[in-house]
Amino acid sequence: MTKVHVQQALDVFAVSIDAYIQTTMKPLLGGTLEWTSILQELDKMRGKGSWTYSTRDPALQLRMLTERLGGLGYPFDDGDPNRTLSSYGSVLRIVRNRLSHGGEFETFDALHAVDTVRTVLAHIGDVDASAKVADIRTTLLGELVDAEQSSKVTTEQVTHVPRDSEEKKSGNVRAVYDDGLFGQVPWEPWTTVVVGEQEDLDSMRTNRVKESVRGLIEIIAESEGPVHQDRVAKLVGLAFGFSRLAPQRAKRILGQISKASVHVDGDGFVWPLGINRDEWLIYRTSTESQRPFHEISPVEIANAAVSLLKADGQGTDTELTRGVLQLFGRMRGSKVATRQVQRGMDYARAMGRIPQP
């Protein structure tokens, strides 16, 4: 029954947050476009297949709250140093993912999910919707007392990651990803949330823990994909309180990737389902402190090389390699970085996107 209460809370959330998103986005889109048009354009650039974009779909609503909207940045965190909506939205993405996959919700899990919804609704000032969810919470508390559960409540915590502010642009949905060079956007790390305790990950025996791990893998892929599987393991470990992962723990996490709704390419990068990597035209600028070069997909490197050739014309392989390294914040290339650039250029040539040497 606890799953029913979580769904009820998300139903209330979907109605309320849609109105809030529309109000926030209207002046930014010139008052003529649905806010879903932003996600359509972003997905088109990512090579993601088209489908129906409903303004009442919590999955899309939560993407709006948590993802960088191209040149618009993070409009729902504007003026909020705590980044309340993107932080709690990241938690709710995991909740919705578990719910859509038929995951189990113990009473404590459901209570925290409903509490998170109530916090978001109170934050946006929807008193009536917040009161409805408070009633759902009261029902759940009654169930908690009746069940006389003695297990410890695991509280999800959010690690805040600073983000650079973005100047807002309005009037045209193309401004969403107009960052000067075609396909260039800043790299954004997934906002880490703690969803369990270390002993949960060490046992990996219950379906609930396995579902949580798979859900995290899918959310991380949606947020950072293409993301190297080693980084996926590291981020899942952080979500269970491990700052460092022993090889055996990493192996347990990696074993769940094949059971999650993601795709792993031949280079070990995890992609969300529905993304055609041959049509994914983005490259994400970053520094060495943000991403080790081996964690940058050859597809992303290929996109950067194509962008450079379009801007500067034909150059030597050495010049192109140097330019790609600089786009990703490297003044000089290590052996690892140079090899990774070569993989990217090999991929671009195999696809016919840059000329043979």
N, C-alpha and C positions, 0 to 999 in steps of 0.2 A: 504493500500500500504506500510505502514511503515514496516510491517512484511517481505515483500519481500526484502527490503533493508538490514534488519538484516540477512536474509538467504544468500543474496549475499556476505555480509562481511564474514560470517562464511565459505562460499565456498572458498573464497580467502584464508582465514586463514588455512583451512584444507590442502590445497596443500603446502603452505609455511611451516607450522609447522611440517608436516610430514618429509620434507627434513631436517629440523633442528633437530628433534628428532633422525632421523637415523644417522646423523653426530655425535651427542653427544653420542649415545648409542653404536655405532659400536666398539670403543676400549674397552668398558666395557663388551661387549658380545662376544669378540673374533672375530668379523667380520663375523660370520657365521649364526647368528640367527636374525630373525626379532624382532624388539622391542616389538611387540605384545606378544611374547612368555613370557615376564615378567608378563604381566597381566594374561595370561592363567595360569601360575604357581600360582600366588597369588590367583586367583579365585578358583583354584582347592583346595588350602588349606582352603579356606573359605567355601567350600561346595557349590560353585556356579555352576549352570548348564552351560554346554559348548554351545557355539554358534560360529558364524563366527566372527573372529577378523580381522577387516579391518584396515589397516594403515591410511586410509583416513576417518575414523569415528571420528568426532570431540569429541564425548563422550569419546572414548578411549584416544585420544590425550590429552584431558584435565585431564583425570585421571593420565596420565604420568607426567604432569606438577605439579599436586597438591598433589598426594598421596606419602607416603613413599614407596619406592620401595625396601622393605626388607632391606637386608644388604647394598644395594647401597645408601640408604638414599634418599636425594633430589638432584640428580645430576644437575638438571636444575637451582638450586639456588646456586650452588657451587661458592664461591667467591663473592656473591652478598648479602651484609648485608641487603638490602631492600627486598630481596626475591620477586623480581618483577614478575617473571613468575608464581610462586605459588599463589601470591596475586591476580594478575589480572586473572589468570586462575580460581580461585575460583569464581570471578564475572562472568566469561564467562560460567562456569558450570550452574549457575542459569539462565543465558540468554538462553543457549541451551536447558535447561530443559523446560523453558516456551515455547520456540518455538516448541519443539517436542510434547508438550501437547496442541498445538493450542491456546496458551495464547494470550491475547491482548497486543499490543504494541502501546502506545501513541507515538507521535512524539518525545517527550522528552526522553522517555524510549529507543526508537530506536536509537536516536542520541547518548545517552551515551553508548549503546551496541557497536555501530560502532566505537565510539571513543576508547573504550577499546581494540577492535581488532586492531585498528591502532596503539595504544600505544605498544601492544605486538609485532607487526610486525616490528615497528621501533626499539624496544629493541633488537630483534634478528638480526637486520641489513639487512632485506629484503626491500630494497628501492623500488623496482618495485611493490611489493605486497602492501606496505604501501601507495604508490601513488594511486593504484587502489581503496583502501578503502577510501582514502581522497576524491576521486571523488564521491563515494557513500555518503560520509558525506556532500559534497557540495549540492548534490541533496536533501538530507534530510533537510538541512538548508533552502533551497528554499521553501520546503513544510511547514516548521515551520513558515516562514514569511507569506506565503500565508494564512495559517490557522489562523494567528493573535492570537495565543494562549497566554494567560496571566498568565497561571499557573506557579508556581515556579518550577524551575529545582531542582530535588532531586539528589544530588551528592552522589554516593556510596563511602564510605570510608572504608579503610581496617585497622583493628586492628592487628598489628604484634604480633605474638606469637613466642618467641624464641624457637629454636629447637637445640638440640645437633647435632654437626657434626658427620658424620659417615664415617669410613674408607671405601673407595671404593674397591670392589672386582671385578674380571673380569674373562672372559673365560668360565663361566658355568652359565646357568640361575639358577641352584640350589642355587648359592650364593645369589640370591635375598632375600631368606628368611632363610639363614643359620645363625642363631644367637646363636648357641651353643646348646640350648635346642629346641627340636622339637616344633614348634608352638608358641614360645615365641617371641614377638615383643614389642617395647615400645608403650605405649598408646600415641596417638597424638590427641590433641583437634582440632576441626574444626576451620578454620580461619574465624573469624567473619567479615562479610561485612554488611554495612548499606545499605538497599535497599528501605527504605521508612521512612516516618515521623510518629511520635506518633499518630497523629490524624487519619492516615490511618488505623492503627491497632485498634484504638478505635471504628471506624465506622464499619469496616469489611462489608461494604455494597456492594461495587463494585466487579464485577467478577475479575477485575485486581488485587485487593488486595488479594482476596481469592486465586487466582492462584499463586500469589507471595508467600503466606504463605504455600500452598501445595508444591510448588516447593522447598522452603527452607526445609520443612520437609523431602522431598525425598533426597535432597543433604546432609543434616545432617545425615540421616540414612546411606547413602552411605559412608560418611566420618567416622562416629563414631559408626555405628551400630555393635552389638546391643547396643542401647543407651536408657536409661530410659526415658519414656515419659515426666517426669517432667523436665529433662534436655533439651529435645527437645523444650518444651514451653519456657524455659529460654533463649535458644539460638535464637529462633525466636523473642522473645521480644527484645533481644540485637540488632538484625538486624533492628528493628524499633525504636531504640534509648532508650529503657527502660532498665535501669540497674537493676531494681527490678520490678517484676510483681505482680500486685494485683490479687487476686483469680479470679475475674471475667474476667480479660484479659487472664489469663492462661486457663480458661475454654473455651474461644472463640478459642484459638489456638488449644487446645486439640480436640475441635469439628471438626477441619479440618483434623485430622490424619486419620479418617476413610474414608475420601474422597481422600486421597493421595495414590499414588502407593507404599505403604509400608505394612508390616505385623506387628501386635502387638501380642506378645505371652501372655500366661497366667500370666506371672510375670510382665507385664507392660513394656516390652522392645520392642523398635521399630527396625525392621529389614528391609533391602532393599528387594524388591521382587526378587525372583530367588535364594535366599539363603536357603539351607536346614540346619536348625540349628543343626540337628543330625549329620551332616557331617562337621560342622564348628569346626575346630580343633585348633583355636588360643586362646591364652590368652595374655593380654596386661599388662605388668608390669607398675605400677604407684605408686605414693605416696599418703598419706592421703590428702595432700594439693591439689593434682591434681583431685582425684576422691573420693567422699564419698563412703564408702563400699556398701551402698545400691544401688549405681548406677553401680555396677559391676554385670553383668548378671550371674545367676547360671550356665549357659552353659559355660561361661568363667572360672568360678571357678572350674567346673568339669574338664575342660581341664588342668588346673594347677595341680589339684590333680592327674590326670592320669600321667602327666609328672613327678611329684615327685616320684610316685610309680615306674615308669620305671627307674628312675635314682637311687633311694635309696632302692628299694625293699619294702617288706611288713613292715608296722609299725602300731602302735596303732592309733585309731581315734584322740586321743589327739595330738600325734606327727604329724599326717597328717594335722590337723587343724592349728597347729602352723606353719608348713612349708608353707601352702597356704597363711596364713596371712603375712608371711615374704616375699613371692614372690610379694605381692601387697604392700610392704612397711610398714607393721604394725609390731611393735615389740610385741604388746599385742592386744588382741581382745576385743572390746566393745561388749555389748549384741547384738547390731545391726549387727556388723561384724560376730560374732559367729553364729548368726541365718542365715546369708546369706551364710556362708561357709557350714552350714548344708544343706541348700537348694541345693547348688551345689553338694555336695556329694550324697544327695538323688537322684538327677538327674543322676549322673554318675552310681550309683548302679542300678537304674531303666533301664539304657541303657546297663547294663552288662559290663561296662568299668572298674569298680573297684569291688573287692570282697565285699560280705556282711560282716558286723562286726561279 
